[in-house]
């Protein structure tokens, strides 16, 4: 499953693939800060989200963090 982040810049089209929606959102924001435009995220199901719709993008569920015992060294 991969999310595709598409954008345009003065140099041309840009395409990045990310494995989670959170990673795709981070890349989209990075591209916006780099003055790219026409930024879209496409989900694995094919749904295309424009920058104005990023708030509606389904989030990837986070895995629970399990506590690990601390091992003391002597």
Secondary structure, DSSP 8 states (H G I E B T S, - for coil): --EEEEEEETTEEEEEEESSHHHHHHHHHHHHHTT-EEEEEE-TT--EEEGGGGGGS-----------------
